[in-house]
Amino acid sequence: MTDKVYETMKNIVGKRYASDNFFEFINNTIDAYPYELDLDREKLPYVVVKPQNEEEISEIFKFANKENIPIYPRGSGTGLTGAARSPEKGIILSTSRINFINIDTDYGYFECGPGVTVNSVDMALAKQGFFLPVYPGSKIVASMGGMMAGNTSGHIIDACIGKPADYVLGLKVVLPTGEILETGSKALRKPSGTDLTKFFVGNDALTGVVTRIRMRLVPAMQKSFGIAYFEEAQSVAKAVVRMYREKVPAPLFMEFMDKASTKVGFEHAELPVPPGCSIFFASLGSSKSEASDNAQRLLDVLTKENPIRAEEIKELEEWMKIWTAREIIIASLMQKHNGQFTGPEIVSALPNLVDCIKELENYGEKDPIFENIPVYLFGHIGALTFHPTSILPKDWDNDKKRRLVEAEFEIETEMNLKFGTCGGEWGQFGKRTEFFRQRYGEKGYDLVRQVKKVFDPNNILCRGVLEGL
Ligand SMILES: Cc1cc2nc3c(=O)[nH]c(=O)nc-3n(C[C@H](O)[C@H](O)[C@H](O)COP(=O)(O)OP(=O)(O)OC[C@H]3O[C@@H](n4cnc5c(N)ncnc54)[C@H](O)[C@@H]3O)c2cc1C
């Protein structure tokens, strides 16, 4: 079978873009989450293909349906739930060659291929005075296709500008049966009611492969920045609850780092280490004075919870340094502890935020495996989201590392059921299937299975991911 698959793929995409090279396999079958550290050679793919358009992808799917071979779409492989891995032997379909960006100011939208990085789109838009309403921490590497599959806001606060899906006007998609579908609108009004786009944005790659993304152009807004330092993490949580209760406009970004993360991040960014934990934000406005007013209102609210210090950040350069301290925190921690990072996503409902952060402060006590492992707490607190993060010791064997990661997903499930929901950063299935089943019940899970079957009767696309890893 291996030869047949490889030969067929070569015929479809050309020899150069069908690879059976071992290094390409490894490169395209693991993602950023550090479990299953021993590669199962039996499950390595038949081939990694890099098609250039929908027609080639359609042919690949038609062949896969005939031969009953699963297909796993692949963006940049930065996903953290295992969804970009291939639990069964199959074809890895890389979108890396579909990487165009067209900005159409006449229509008021841009279109891009799924393989282009979030950062490239962001930069291209910024040059023309527009702004991309998507910001995962991995934006320099992560692809627009991966972002569509997760409908992930990343650092952006949903309550400020919504989810990426709110800006998607339409898509081109190859269905798992090989048919090509266009959805949505070229107008600036998104279709209401039954809009097929909804089946593919945030689809966890279960219903089709997105090959063209059309999003509304958003004029860049003005920003004003602020920062506060607190002795207690719980006071930060109280301040955020206050922000929502006192109707202060939610900022675009609002990040939190506990004392230990603040120290590591600020040191690494060559900033003076402040006292306590930190919370910093970027408020938006259509004019500089509106942005500044919004930032001041937010600082006033933070001040009510008795920070050590709360102040406006006047210079963009200073903001960029502080932002960098947060952006590089994972890399800084990995460097400091010389190992691979790992951590879940905990999302709280507003009334539970203080209790949630209190429990997260004792996260390491939830399982004996965390004994002697420092846990750093940071996250998008404006979106009520936290990432308690630890570094896997290099001298642990793979079995022990795997046990810690398993414990994390169990804690994630338990805490998200208790405090809020899974925000779905990185996706809802793969390692999170268990959460989904508990949160939405067997009926909810079964409905997803049935929806998938409608789109993918032979279960070709991402076989095994919905079932859980
Ligand atoms: C350091 C770091 C920071 C991160 N920060 C964030 C963050 O702030 N917020 C956040 O949400 N995530 C974050 N992530 C996780 C990850 O980067 C995002 O989920 C990202 O959107 C995945 O994009 P990708 O191109 O790497 O996708 P991949 O990992 O390649 O794939 C992810 C999923 O998308 C599917 N997929 C890819 N392309 C397509 C397509 N064209 N059509 C259909 N399905 C497709 C894959 O099959 C898979 O199921 C972070 C990861 C790292 C390593």
The ligand as a Gaussian input file, in Angstrom:
#p B3LYP/6-31G(d) Opt

LIG

0 1
 C        4.310000      28.933000      22.251000
 C        2.889000      28.707000      21.813000
 C        1.927000      29.682000      22.084000
 C        0.597000      29.469000      21.712000
 N       -0.323000      30.427000      21.989000
 C       -1.613000      30.235000      21.669000
 C       -2.605000      31.213000      21.987000
 O       -2.311000      32.251000      22.560000
 N       -3.889000      30.933000      21.660000
 C       -4.241000      29.768000      21.010000
 O       -5.401000      29.546000      20.747000
 N       -3.319000      28.856000      20.684000
 C       -2.032000      29.047000      20.989000
 N       -1.107000      28.090000      20.682000
 C       -1.558000      26.872000      19.992000
 C       -1.493000      26.940000      18.439000
 O       -0.425000      27.731000      18.021000
 C       -2.786000      27.469000      17.819000
 O       -3.846000      26.609000      18.145000
 C       -2.707000      27.650000      16.288000
 O       -3.901000      28.233000      15.821000
 C       -2.432000      26.368000      15.537000
 O       -2.035000      26.703000      14.218000
 P       -1.104000      25.737000      13.354000
 O       -0.935000      26.327000      12.017000
 O        0.149000      25.419000      14.071000
 O       -2.032000      24.458000      13.268000
 P       -1.659000      22.927000      13.415000
 O       -1.086000      22.637000      14.750000
 O       -0.867000      22.483000      12.234000
 O       -3.106000      22.312000      13.343000
 C       -4.061000      22.552000      14.332000
 C       -5.395000      21.983000      13.858000
 O       -5.825000      22.698000      12.711000
 C       -6.077000      21.811000      11.637000
 N       -5.839000      22.522000      10.392000
 C       -4.702000      23.140000       9.995000
 N       -4.899000      23.720000       8.795000
 C       -6.167000      23.466000       8.433000
 C       -6.966000      23.787000       7.290000
 N       -6.473000      24.486000       6.276000
 N       -8.251000      23.360000       7.247000
 C       -8.774000      22.625000       8.279000
 N       -8.061000      22.294000       9.373000
 C       -6.781000      22.707000       9.451000
 C       -5.185000      20.629000      11.908000
 O       -5.634000      19.458000      11.254000
 C       -5.297000      20.532000      13.410000
 O       -6.491000      19.882000      13.757000
 C        0.231000      28.277000      21.047000
 C        1.207000      27.319000      20.746000
 C        2.517000      27.516000      21.133000
 C        3.531000      26.467000      20.788000

